[in-house]
C-alpha cells in the first residue's frame, strides 16, 4: 500500500446503560476483540463497525484496528473497566497517529460514576490527537446525544431505521464522509436541536408519526445538496440526565444556517406530534389467548416489553412464565430468564434430572423469584453467534445456560447473563427449534421482528419491569421531560458545531 494512503483508526465501544437496572455491567459481560481479530470479524458482521471497515476496505486506505468491546444493554458499566477501554483507545490513537478515526458507539452508555461516558471518551480522544484529526462516530438512533459528544467529533451519524436494518449502511456513511473530509470535499458544520420530551410509544420508523418525521428529514436532504445527513435520535428513555430530549442532528457541508433551520423544524415536529406517540400493547392474558386461538399463525414471538434486555433490563421477569403455568390449554413455549443462581443449581443437579428451585426475580426492583420443578434437558456454555440480520455474525454469550422442561411443554432457558434474546439463535443454539413451540418470549421490543422475520408472528406484550416507559413508573431525579413532567410549551434549543474552520489550514 502506498505510503501516502490515509491511515484510519477503527474501534467500537458499545453499550446501552439503563440507569434503573441496579445490577452493574462488568468486564465479564463484554465480548472483547482487538487487532486483526477485529478486522476479520467485520467480514460477516451486521454492525456499524463492519460497515466502516467494509467501506474503508474498498478504498486505498490503511486500516488501523484498535479494540472492540460490546455487551448487551444492561445496568451502568463498571467505571474501572470503562477507564481501561478508554485508556486503550486513547493510547492507540496517540501512538498510531492516524489521519482520521472512525468509531462505532451506542450513544447511551453511562458508568457507575459518569452519566455521559461517550462524551468523556470522545473528549479524551480529541485531546490525544489534536484538533486536525477528523473523528467520525456511528450511533444507534436511541442514543442520548450530548453537547460534549458533538463538541469532540466532526461527524455524528445514526442509523435511520427501527428495527435497525441499516446499521451497516450507517458505518459505510461514516467511513465515506471521513474520506471526504480528508480529500477536502466535506467541510462539516453540524446543527443539533433538542426538545425536552421522549417518545412514550410508536417508536417504529416504518409507520405513524415517526415515519412522517423521517420523511420530512429525507425531503430536507433531497432539497438541499449542502445537507449530507440528518439523524433523528429517539432518546434513550432510561437515562436520568437533565439534558434528556428528542434530538435532530443535521450534518452540512459548510452550511450551518441551513442545518440550524432544518434541525429546529424537525425537533418542533416531534413536539407537535407528541400525543400520537402511543403503543397498543396486549396484556399477558390477551397475548396467550391469541397464541391459543390462532394456531395457523404459530409460532408467535411475545415481546416482554417491561423486561427488555435490549433496553437494559435485567431479563429476570417471570411474569409470562407464571401466566403460562396457570393455563390448562397445553401451550408449548420457550422463555429465557436471567438467573445465575438457578443455573448453578441446574448444573449441580445434572442433565436428565429433576431440578426444583426458584428462578428469576432477583434483580429488578419489585420482582420476586418463582418456584418451579422440571427436567434439565440441556446444558451449555451459552456461547453462540447471532443469526441477524441485526448484529448478524456477532459472537454473543448468555453465560452458562440450562434448559429446564416443565410439564413436557414449557422450556425455561436459564442464563447466567442477560442475553441478546432478539435473535432466534438464543433458542436454536440450545437445541430448541422454532417449529417445536407455539410461542417464544424475547426480551426485545423491535429488533426481534427483523431477526425472526417471517418465521414467527410478533406480539408486543405489556409486562412489568424497568425496560418500558409508562408515566410515573420510574423515579427520575434530574431529568425533566414530557410526558413525565409538565414543562409547558418548551422551546427548541439549537447548537452549532463548526468543525470546518478547524481544518481550513490543513485541508484547504
C-alpha positions as CSV (number, residue, x, y, z in Angstrom):
1,X,0.0,0.0,0.0
2,X,1.2,3.5,-0.8
3,X,2.8,5.4,2.0
4,X,0.6,8.3,1.1
5,X,-2.6,6.3,1.8
6,X,-4.7,7.7,4.6
7,X,-4.4,5.8,7.9
8,X,-7.7,5.3,9.6
9,X,-8.1,4.0,13.2
10,X,-11.2,2.0,13.8
11,X,-12.8,0.8,17.1
12,X,-16.1,0.0,18.8
13,X,-17.2,0.6,22.4
14,X,-20.9,-0.3,22.6
15,X,-23.3,-0.4,25.5
16,X,-26.7,0.9,26.3
17,X,-26.9,1.6,30.0
18,X,-30.2,1.5,31.9
19,X,-29.9,3.7,35.0
20,X,-32.8,1.9,36.6
21,X,-31.3,-1.5,36.4
22,X,-29.5,-1.9,39.8
23,X,-27.0,-4.5,38.5
24,X,-23.8,-3.0,37.1
25,X,-22.4,-4.3,33.8
26,X,-18.9,-5.7,34.4
27,X,-16.0,-6.5,32.2
28,X,-17.1,-10.2,32.1
29,X,-20.3,-9.1,30.3
30,X,-18.4,-7.7,27.3
31,X,-17.3,-9.5,24.2
32,X,-13.8,-8.1,23.5
33,X,-11.6,-8.4,20.5
34,X,-8.7,-6.4,19.0
35,X,-6.2,-6.1,16.2
36,X,-6.5,-8.4,13.3
37,X,-9.3,-10.4,15.0
38,X,-11.4,-7.2,14.9
39,X,-10.9,-6.8,11.2
40,X,-11.6,-10.5,10.5
41,X,-14.9,-10.3,12.4
42,X,-16.1,-7.4,10.2
43,X,-16.3,-9.7,7.2
44,X,-19.5,-11.3,8.3
45,X,-20.8,-8.9,11.0
46,X,-24.0,-7.0,10.7
47,X,-22.8,-4.0,12.6
48,X,-21.9,-0.3,12.1
49,X,-18.2,-1.2,12.7
50,X,-18.5,-3.7,9.9
51,X,-19.9,-1.1,7.6
52,X,-17.0,1.2,8.5
53,X,-14.4,-1.4,7.8
54,X,-16.0,-2.8,4.7
55,X,-16.3,0.7,3.2
56,X,-12.7,1.6,4.1
57,X,-11.5,-1.7,2.5
58,X,-12.9,-0.6,-0.8
59,X,-10.6,2.4,-0.7
60,X,-6.8,2.9,-0.8
61,X,-6.5,3.3,3.0
62,X,-4.6,1.7,5.8
63,X,-7.0,0.4,8.4
64,X,-5.6,0.6,12.0
65,X,-7.7,-1.7,14.3
66,X,-7.8,-0.8,18.0
67,X,-10.4,-2.5,20.2
68,X,-14.0,-3.7,20.1
69,X,-15.9,-4.1,23.4
70,X,-19.6,-5.0,23.2
71,X,-22.1,-6.0,25.8
72,X,-25.9,-6.5,25.8
73,X,-27.7,-3.5,27.2
74,X,-27.8,-3.6,31.0
75,X,-27.0,-1.6,34.1
76,X,-24.4,1.0,34.4
77,X,-20.9,0.0,33.2
78,X,-18.3,-0.6,35.8
79,X,-16.3,2.6,35.8
80,X,-12.9,0.9,36.2
81,X,-13.5,-1.2,33.1
82,X,-14.6,1.9,31.1
83,X,-11.4,3.7,32.1
84,X,-9.4,0.6,31.0
85,X,-11.0,0.6,27.5
86,X,-10.9,4.4,27.2
87,X,-7.2,4.4,28.0
88,X,-6.5,1.6,25.5
89,X,-8.3,3.6,22.7
90,X,-6.5,6.8,23.6
91,X,-3.2,5.1,23.8
92,X,-3.7,3.6,20.3
93,X,-4.8,6.9,18.9
94,X,-1.8,8.7,20.3
95,X,0.8,6.0,19.3
96,X,-0.5,5.3,15.8
97,X,-1.0,8.9,14.8
98,X,-3.9,8.2,12.4
99,X,-5.1,10.6,9.7
100,X,-8.7,10.0,10.9
101,X,-10.7,8.0,13.5
102,X,-13.9,6.0,12.9
103,X,-15.8,4.7,15.9
104,X,-19.0,2.7,16.5
105,X,-20.6,3.7,19.8
106,X,-24.1,3.3,21.0
107,X,-24.5,6.8,22.4
108,X,-26.3,5.9,25.6
109,X,-23.5,4.5,27.7
110,X,-23.1,5.5,31.3
111,X,-20.8,4.2,34.0
112,X,-21.2,3.9,37.8
113,X,-19.5,7.3,38.0
114,X,-20.3,9.0,34.7
115,X,-23.6,10.0,33.1
116,X,-22.1,10.8,29.7
117,X,-19.5,8.1,29.1
118,X,-19.2,8.7,25.4
119,X,-18.8,12.4,25.9
120,X,-16.0,11.8,28.3
121,X,-14.4,9.2,26.0
122,X,-14.5,11.4,22.9
123,X,-13.2,14.4,24.7
124,X,-10.2,12.2,25.8
125,X,-9.6,11.0,22.2
126,X,-9.8,14.6,20.9
127,X,-7.3,15.8,23.4
128,X,-4.9,13.0,22.5
129,X,-5.0,13.6,18.7
130,X,-5.5,17.3,18.5
131,X,-7.9,19.4,16.5
132,X,-7.0,18.5,13.0
133,X,-7.6,14.7,13.0
134,X,-11.2,14.0,11.8
135,X,-13.3,11.9,14.1
136,X,-16.5,10.2,12.9
137,X,-18.9,8.3,15.0
138,X,-21.8,6.0,14.1
139,X,-24.5,5.7,16.7
140,X,-27.7,3.9,17.5
141,X,-30.7,6.1,16.9
142,X,-31.7,5.6,20.5
143,X,-28.6,7.5,21.6
144,X,-28.7,10.2,24.2
145,X,-26.6,12.6,22.1
146,X,-24.9,15.3,24.1
147,X,-23.1,18.6,23.6
148,X,-19.9,17.0,24.9
149,X,-20.1,14.3,22.2
150,X,-20.7,16.7,19.3
151,X,-18.0,19.2,20.5
152,X,-15.4,16.5,20.2
153,X,-16.3,15.0,16.8
154,X,-16.6,16.0,13.2
155,X,-19.3,13.5,12.1
156,X,-22.1,12.1,14.1
157,X,-24.4,9.8,12.1
158,X,-27.1,7.5,13.4
159,X,-28.8,4.5,11.8
160,X,-32.3,5.6,10.4
161,X,-34.5,2.5,10.9
162,X,-36.1,0.9,13.9
163,X,-35.8,-2.1,13.9
164,X,-32.2,-1.3,12.9
165,X,-31.9,-2.8,9.4
166,X,-29.4,-0.2,8.3
167,X,-26.6,-0.3,10.8
168,X,-24.1,-1.4,8.2
169,X,-25.1,1.4,5.9
170,X,-24.6,3.8,8.8
171,X,-21.0,2.7,9.1
172,X,-20.4,2.9,5.4
173,X,-21.5,6.5,5.5
174,X,-19.2,7.4,8.5
175,X,-16.2,6.0,6.6
176,X,-17.1,7.7,3.3
177,X,-17.6,11.0,4.9
178,X,-14.3,10.8,6.8
179,X,-12.6,10.2,3.5
180,X,-14.5,13.2,2.0
181,X,-13.1,15.3,4.8
182,X,-9.6,14.1,4.1
183,X,-9.8,15.0,0.4
184,X,-11.3,18.4,1.1
185,X,-14.8,17.8,-0.4
186,X,-16.6,18.0,3.0
187,X,-16.3,20.9,5.5
188,X,-18.5,19.7,8.3
189,X,-20.8,22.0,10.2
190,X,-23.3,20.3,12.4
191,X,-26.5,21.6,14.0
192,X,-28.3,19.9,16.9
193,X,-31.8,20.8,18.0
194,X,-33.3,19.3,21.2
195,X,-36.8,19.3,22.7
196,X,-37.3,18.0,26.3
197,X,-39.6,15.1,25.5
198,X,-39.4,11.3,24.9
199,X,-41.4,9.0,22.7
200,X,-43.8,7.1,25.1
201,X,-44.5,4.7,22.2
202,X,-44.9,4.3,18.4
203,X,-41.1,4.0,18.0
204,X,-41.0,2.0,14.8
205,X,-39.9,4.1,11.9
206,X,-42.0,2.5,9.2
207,X,-45.3,3.9,10.3
208,X,-47.1,6.6,12.2
209,X,-45.8,10.0,13.3
210,X,-42.2,8.8,13.3
211,X,-42.4,7.8,9.7
212,X,-43.8,11.3,8.9
213,X,-40.8,13.0,10.6
214,X,-38.3,10.8,8.9
215,X,-40.0,11.6,5.6
216,X,-39.6,15.2,6.4
217,X,-35.9,14.7,7.1
218,X,-35.4,12.8,3.8
219,X,-37.1,15.6,1.9
220,X,-34.8,18.2,3.5
221,X,-31.8,16.2,2.4
222,X,-33.1,15.8,-1.1
223,X,-33.9,19.5,-1.4
224,X,-30.6,20.8,-0.2
225,X,-27.3,19.3,-1.5
226,X,-25.4,21.0,1.3
227,X,-27.2,18.7,3.8
228,X,-25.2,15.5,3.9
229,X,-27.0,13.7,6.7
230,X,-30.0,14.1,9.0
231,X,-30.0,11.8,12.1
232,X,-33.1,11.7,14.4
233,X,-32.3,10.5,17.9
234,X,-35.2,8.8,19.7
235,X,-33.6,9.5,23.0
236,X,-32.8,6.6,25.4
237,X,-35.6,6.7,28.0
238,X,-33.7,5.2,30.8
239,X,-31.0,7.9,31.2
240,X,-31.7,10.2,34.2
241,X,-29.9,13.2,32.8
242,X,-31.1,16.8,32.9
243,X,-30.3,17.2,29.1
244,X,-32.6,14.4,28.0
245,X,-34.7,15.1,24.9
246,X,-35.5,14.2,21.4
247,X,-32.7,15.4,19.1
248,X,-32.3,16.2,15.4
249,X,-28.6,16.4,14.2
250,X,-28.0,17.8,10.8
251,X,-24.6,17.5,9.1
252,X,-24.0,20.1,6.4
253,X,-21.1,20.9,4.1
254,X,-20.3,24.4,5.5
255,X,-24.0,25.4,5.6
256,X,-24.7,25.8,9.3
257,X,-27.6,28.2,9.0
258,X,-29.5,25.8,6.7
259,X,-28.7,23.0,9.1
260,X,-30.0,25.0,12.0
261,X,-33.3,25.7,10.3
262,X,-33.8,22.0,9.4
263,X,-32.9,20.7,12.8
264,X,-35.2,23.2,14.5
265,X,-38.2,22.3,12.3
266,X,-37.6,18.5,13.0
267,X,-37.4,18.9,16.7
268,X,-40.5,21.1,16.6
269,X,-42.3,18.3,14.6
270,X,-41.7,15.9,17.4
271,X,-43.4,18.2,19.9
272,X,-46.3,18.9,17.6
273,X,-47.0,15.2,17.1
274,X,-46.2,14.1,20.6
275,X,-49.7,12.9,21.6
276,X,-49.7,10.5,18.7
277,X,-46.7,8.5,20.0
278,X,-48.5,5.7,21.8
279,X,-48.3,1.9,21.8
280,X,-51.1,-0.6,21.7
281,X,-49.9,-3.4,23.8
282,X,-51.6,-6.7,24.7
283,X,-51.9,-7.9,28.3
284,X,-50.2,-11.2,29.0
285,X,-53.5,-13.0,29.1
286,X,-54.6,-11.5,25.8
287,X,-51.3,-12.5,24.2
288,X,-51.5,-16.1,25.3
289,X,-55.2,-16.3,24.3
290,X,-54.1,-15.1,20.8
291,X,-51.5,-17.9,20.7
292,X,-54.1,-20.4,21.7
293,X,-56.8,-19.3,19.3
294,X,-54.7,-18.6,16.2
295,X,-52.9,-21.9,15.5
296,X,-52.3,-21.2,11.9
297,X,-50.1,-18.2,12.8
298,X,-47.8,-20.2,15.2
299,X,-45.2,-19.9,16.4
300,X,-45.6,-16.5,18.0
301,X,-42.9,-14.3,19.4
302,X,-44.0,-12.5,22.5
303,X,-42.0,-9.3,23.3
304,X,-41.7,-9.0,27.1
305,X,-41.7,-5.2,26.9
306,X,-41.1,-4.4,30.6
307,X,-38.1,-6.7,30.9
308,X,-36.4,-5.9,27.6
309,X,-32.7,-6.7,27.8
310,X,-32.5,-4.7,24.6
311,X,-33.5,-1.7,26.7
312,X,-31.1,-2.6,29.5
313,X,-33.5,-4.5,31.8
314,X,-32.0,-7.5,33.7
315,X,-34.1,-10.2,31.9
316,X,-35.2,-11.8,35.2
317,X,-39.0,-11.4,34.8
318,X,-41.2,-14.5,35.4
319,X,-44.5,-12.8,34.6
320,X,-45.2,-14.6,31.3
321,X,-43.9,-17.9,32.7
322,X,-46.2,-17.6,35.7
323,X,-49.2,-16.9,33.5
324,X,-48.4,-19.8,31.1
325,X,-48.0,-22.2,34.0
326,X,-51.5,-21.3,35.2
327,X,-53.1,-22.2,31.9
328,X,-54.6,-25.6,31.1
329,X,-54.5,-25.5,27.3
330,X,-51.1,-27.1,26.9
331,X,-49.4,-24.3,25.1
332,X,-45.8,-25.1,24.3
333,X,-43.4,-22.2,24.9
334,X,-39.8,-21.2,25.4
335,X,-38.9,-18.4,27.9
336,X,-35.5,-17.0,28.7
337,X,-34.8,-15.9,32.3
338,X,-31.6,-14.5,33.7
339,X,-30.7,-16.2,36.9
340,X,-27.1,-17.3,37.5
341,X,-28.1,-18.8,40.9
342,X,-30.7,-21.1,39.3
343,X,-28.2,-22.0,36.5
344,X,-25.7,-23.2,39.1
345,X,-28.4,-25.4,40.8
346,X,-29.4,-26.9,37.4
347,X,-25.7,-27.7,36.6
348,X,-25.3,-29.4,40.0
349,X,-28.5,-31.4,39.5
350,X,-27.2,-32.5,36.1
351,X,-28.6,-33.4,32.7
352,X,-31.7,-35.6,32.7
353,X,-32.5,-35.0,36.3
354,X,-35.3,-33.1,38.0
355,X,-34.5,-29.7,39.4
356,X,-36.7,-27.9,42.0
357,X,-35.7,-24.2,42.6
358,X,-36.8,-20.6,42.5
359,X,-36.0,-18.7,39.2
360,X,-35.8,-15.1,38.2
361,X,-37.0,-12.0,40.2
362,X,-33.7,-11.4,41.9
363,X,-32.6,-8.1,40.4
364,X,-35.4,-6.0,39.1
365,X,-37.0,-3.9,41.9
366,X,-40.4,-5.3,42.9
367,X,-39.9,-8.7,41.3
368,X,-39.8,-12.0,43.2
369,X,-38.5,-15.4,42.4
370,X,-40.9,-18.1,41.1
371,X,-40.6,-21.7,42.3
372,X,-40.5,-24.3,39.5
373,X,-39.8,-28.0,39.1
374,X,-38.7,-29.5,35.8
375,X,-36.3,-31.7,34.0
376,X,-32.8,-30.4,32.9
377,X,-32.7,-31.2,29.2
378,X,-29.7,-29.1,28.0
379,X,-26.6,-27.6,29.5
380,X,-24.1,-25.4,27.7
381,X,-21.6,-22.6,27.9
382,X,-24.2,-20.3,26.4
383,X,-21.8,-19.1,23.7
384,X,-23.4,-18.5,20.3
385,X,-23.4,-16.4,17.2
386,X,-26.2,-14.0,16.4
387,X,-28.1,-15.0,13.2
388,X,-29.1,-11.5,12.3
389,X,-29.6,-9.6,10.2
390,X,-29.3,-7.1,13.1
391,X,-25.9,-7.8,14.6
392,X,-25.7,-11.0,12.5
393,X,-22.4,-12.8,12.7
394,X,-21.5,-11.2,16.1
395,X,-20.4,-13.5,18.8
396,X,-22.5,-13.4,21.9
397,X,-22.8,-15.2,25.3
398,X,-25.5,-16.0,27.8
399,X,-23.0,-17.4,30.2
400,X,-23.6,-20.9,31.4
401,X,-27.1,-21.9,30.3
402,X,-29.5,-24.6,31.3
403,X,-32.8,-25.5,29.6
404,X,-35.4,-26.8,32.0
405,X,-38.6,-28.5,30.7
406,X,-41.8,-28.1,32.8
407,X,-44.9,-30.3,32.2
408,X,-43.5,-31.5,28.9
409,X,-44.5,-28.2,27.3
410,X,-42.6,-25.1,28.7
411,X,-38.9,-24.7,28.2
412,X,-37.2,-22.3,30.5
413,X,-33.8,-21.1,29.2
414,X,-32.0,-20.1,32.3
415,X,-29.0,-17.9,31.6
416,X,-26.2,-16.7,33.8
417,X,-26.0,-13.4,31.8
418,X,-28.8,-11.3,30.2
419,X,-28.9,-12.3,26.6
420,X,-29.4,-10.6,23.2
421,X,-32.7,-12.6,23.0
422,X,-34.0,-10.6,19.9
423,X,-32.3,-13.4,17.9
424,X,-33.6,-16.9,17.2
425,X,-30.1,-18.3,17.8
426,X,-30.7,-17.8,21.5
427,X,-33.0,-20.7,21.2
428,X,-31.7,-22.8,18.3
429,X,-28.2,-22.7,19.9
430,X,-29.7,-24.6,22.8
431,X,-31.4,-27.3,20.6
432,X,-34.8,-25.6,20.5
433,X,-36.2,-25.5,17.0
434,X,-38.7,-22.8,16.1
435,X,-41.3,-25.3,14.8
436,X,-41.3,-27.1,18.1
437,X,-43.0,-24.3,20.1
438,X,-46.3,-22.4,20.0
439,X,-44.6,-19.3,21.3
440,X,-41.2,-17.8,22.2
441,X,-40.6,-15.0,24.6
442,X,-38.0,-12.4,23.8
443,X,-36.6,-9.5,25.9
444,X,-36.8,-7.1,22.9
445,X,-39.3,-4.7,21.6
446,X,-38.5,-4.2,18.0
447,X,-35.3,-5.8,16.7
448,X,-36.7,-9.3,17.1
449,X,-39.2,-8.6,14.3
450,X,-36.2,-8.2,12.0
451,X,-34.3,-11.2,13.1
452,X,-37.2,-13.7,13.4
453,X,-38.7,-12.3,10.2
454,X,-41.4,-14.4,8.6
455,X,-40.6,-17.4,10.9
456,X,-42.8,-16.2,13.7
457,X,-45.8,-13.8,14.4
458,X,-44.8,-10.9,16.6
459,X,-46.9,-9.7,19.6
460,X,-45.9,-6.8,21.9
461,X,-46.9,-7.6,25.5
462,X,-47.5,-5.2,28.4
463,X,-45.4,-6.5,31.2
464,X,-43.8,-5.1,34.4
465,X,-40.1,-4.0,34.6
466,X,-37.6,-1.3,34.0
467,X,-37.4,-1.8,30.2
468,X,-40.6,0.0,29.2
469,X,-41.6,3.6,30.0
470,X,-45.0,4.5,31.3
471,X,-45.6,7.8,33.0
472,X,-44.9,7.6,36.7
473,X,-43.3,4.1,36.6
474,X,-39.7,5.1,37.0
475,X,-38.2,7.6,39.6
476,X,-36.3,10.3,37.7
477,X,-34.2,12.5,39.9
478,X,-32.8,15.1,37.4
479,X,-34.4,14.6,34.0
480,X,-37.5,16.7,33.3
481,X,-39.4,15.9,30.1
482,X,-42.8,15.4,28.6
483,X,-44.9,13.3,29.3
484,X,-43.3,12.6,32.8
485,X,-43.4,16.3,33.7
486,X,-45.5,19.3,32.7
487,X,-42.9,21.7,31.2
488,X,-45.5,23.9,29.5
489,X,-44.6,24.7,25.8
490,X,-40.9,24.2,25.9
491,X,-38.5,26.0,23.4
492,X,-36.4,24.1,20.9
493,X,-32.7,24.5,21.8
494,X,-30.3,24.6,18.8
495,X,-26.5,24.4,18.9
496,X,-24.0,24.7,16.0
497,X,-20.7,22.8,15.9
498,X,-18.4,24.3,13.3
499,X,-15.6,21.9,12.6
500,X,-14.9,23.3,9.1
501,X,-12.7,26.1,10.4
502,X,-10.5,23.6,12.3
503,X,-9.4,22.1,9.0
504,X,-9.2,25.1,6.8
505,X,-5.4,25.3,7.2
506,X,-4.8,21.6,7.0
507,X,-7.1,20.7,4.1
508,X,-7.7,23.9,2.2
